[in-house]
Amino acid sequence: MSLRDPVSASIVALLGPTNTGKTHRAIERMLTHPTGMIGLPLRLLAREVYDRVVARVGADHVALVTGEEKRAGRAPRYYVCTVEAMPVERPVSFIAVDEIQLAEDPDRGHVFTDRLLHARGGAETMLLGSEAMLPVLDRLVPTARLERQPRLSKLTFDGARALGDLPRRSAVIGFSADRVYALAEALKQRRGGVAVVMGALSPRARNAQVAMYQAGEVQWLVATDAIGMGLNLDVDHVAFADLGKFDGATRRGLRPGELGQIAGRAGRYRRDGTFGTTDGLPPLPDDLAADLEAHRFPAVRTIRWRNAELDTSSCDALWATLNAPAPSSLLVRTAYAEDQVVFDALRKRPDVRRLAHGPRVRTLWDVCSIPDYRRAWPGAHADLLQSVFLVLVAHGAVPAPWLRDRLRRLDRVDGDIASLTQRIAQVRTWSFVAWRAGWVDDAAAIRDETIDLEDRLSDALHARLTERFVDRRSVPVGARAASEVTATVDGGSVRVGDLPPFPLRGVTVGRAPAQLEPAHAAAVARAVAPLLRERAQTLADDHDVELSVDDVGAVWWSDGPIAQMHPGPSVREPELRLHPGVGFLTEDSRAIVVDRLRRWRGSRAVDLSGVVVVGQDPATKAILWGLVSGLGVVRAAEVRAALDALDPRGAATLRGHGVHFGAEWVWSGAAMRPDRRRDASVWWAVFLGRTPVPAMPGAPWLADPGAWPADLLAATGYVAWGPLALRVDVWERACAAPGRRRADVLHEAGVPADRLPAVLTRWPR
């Protein structure tokens, strides 16, 4: 592919900071063309722009295209889309792509890069974004005409302020739902009421919250970085309550460009704005504050890319083309996009791999495009997508009754904010499915039902947000304000209000936040936060031996479960989903626990294998790696090439590592310890999807091989042999021993004398 833009229609790179009117100008320019399309970074923003364009030209001439919603007039000429959903194959006179600096985003960036390289209007194309993109545009789109758009108002740093001292028309910024709600609660106590804006809100709920703020019913706003992407609000001051966020993998500080995008929401049109910190944060460093005031950010030097020319002839072929190297040093191959991660997980699942061939590979890849609106752990999302794929394969389309049954379970407007938000996320998932062409029976009716259900849930969510954060008098009878409920920790129990006490074990509370009323949950959170923070740090510093796994894959620490193992990309990398009772951890403490679990998973996998891969020759290293990959046991056939290439020195090295060679198996002596075999059986049961299966005791022999699936027995290192299953080290020693000596080997392994005849007769030699 060519990385330089062909000389064609007019291409304009409209660059500048926030509050410059770039999006407004693109809309106005689009409406001068007979047809046009604009791609926007958020569904919320797409809905806002859609409403503006409809007001100008009428609903008959405008289409809204997002993943989970499509609205088209009778004769649409203008398409307002999220960037991912742009129908770029449709010829239009004008195309605009907004916030192109998101091309450097590790997850979504490859989509913006694709649009930057390939989305073109027949007469005119506009690329909107930060001036930090100039070096990239100079190289990739050299024919673009640069136009700089100056900010319409001045942005000034205003230092640090207490929450109670924030001026009217302030937006306070947090980076998680828990943090936003805590800030909103604190501001409510001081200021009487706030509006809440988060990306997790539906457009209807978000618009209702914004309408309160814009109308002056409340004077303060608490938001996540969702307001940083072009949402138009009358904000005079932006106050950062956090300068870091958990991005799904680790907690990191915000980059200057991200801070600038959010701070720049202060000021509207020609009204100046200010920004600063709050809630105990120190002022920003002088040099950073000066850069934000001047809209001066580091240049983007590389952007994300993914091969768009996919081979869907097989899962392996698709995976290979997804991982094709980038054609330029300017482009960095995307490795962790959500759809790619979940495809990698699904392609390794036996039930999926058995069915995913021919045209179904394309179907599987399309299913992987369903976003994780629930923000679940990857394995939970993979489980959901697997169910959709299996239904599509079995029926050719998702049966309407199957989908209606899932919508029916969500058709409840009771519950707290978290419950309603989660239901809306699930409705968005099914809405996305319903809008995929050819996926759903009775699709038109299902789409109407998802829209109606999301609207009703959104109205209920807006009501809960208002009840909790705006008008104390509107709290329902029987509920109480958070400040009126107290919770105490007494030894290993938590008491809140008049509820029966529930246990506190390690970092796990006996009730999840969603199981309590908001006021009770808030009181428990206040009571346990300092203790859980201290315990999370203790967990981080604890030895691996303090963590254990039960028979069904639950990870325990300090007499409480903290996570559940689920199938991951390999047996060594089970997915670890936090226990619901860990939900009272703060974001920082949760990040500590997640990091500790990941470190434990890596070190425990190596420990179960009984070997360590060090810098050996290729053959030795391959055998050691096979043992690590098999948690201490590997069939000789799987490492045959390495065994054939092994020289005497390498063999001696391996034996020095405790490696044993048999006729059919290679194993680590240290891995044969019963406690390691027992845990390895749990890890393999999880990976093979065999849970709940009782863990094997790890003994040299097992009395009832039929109690465990054959593939689990073999993977864990047991050979079914007549009435027993023999551990591979015992089986190989017995195989190698002369006839009379064989009985001694089995007897030394503890096989009872009355079982020996039935076992020995299995050997023909």
Secondary structure, 3 states (H helix, E strand, C coil): CCCCCCCCCEEEEEECCCCCCHHHHHHHHHCCCCCEEEEECCHHHHHHHHHHHHHHHCHHHEEEEECCEEEECCCCCEEEEEHHHCCCCCCCCEEEECCHHHHHCCCCHHHHHHHHHHCCCCCEEEEEECHHHHHHHHHHCCCCEEEECCCCCCEEEEEEECHHHCCCCEEEECCCHHHHHHHHHHHHHHHCCEEEECCCCCHHHHHHHHHHHHCCCCCEEEECHHHHCCCCCCCCEEEECCCEEECCCCEEECCHHHHHHHHCCCCECCECEEEEEECCCCCCCHHHHHHHHHCCCCCCCCEEECCCCCCCCCHHHHHHHHCCCCCCCCEEECCCCHHHHHHHHHHCCHHHHHHCCCHHHHHHHHHCCCCCCCCCCHHHHHHHHHHHHHHHHHHCCECHHHHHHHHHHHCCCCCCHHHHHHHHHHHHHHHHHHHCCCCECCHHHHHHHHHHHHHHHHHHHHHHHHHHHCCHHHCCCCCCCHHHCCEEEECCEEEECCCCCEEEECCEECCCHHHCCHHHHHHHHHHHHHHHHHHHHHHHHCCHHHEEECCCCEEEECCEEEEEEECCCCCCCCEEEECHHHHHCCHHHHHHHHHHHHHHHHHHHHHHHCCCCCCCCHHHHHHHHHHHHCCCEEEHHHHHHHHHHCCHHHHHHHHHCCEEECCCEEEECHHHCHHHHHHHHHHHHHHCCCCCCCCCCCCCEECCHHHCCHHHHHHHCEEEECCEEEEHHHHHHHHHCCHHHHHHHHHHCCCCHHHHHHHHCCCCC
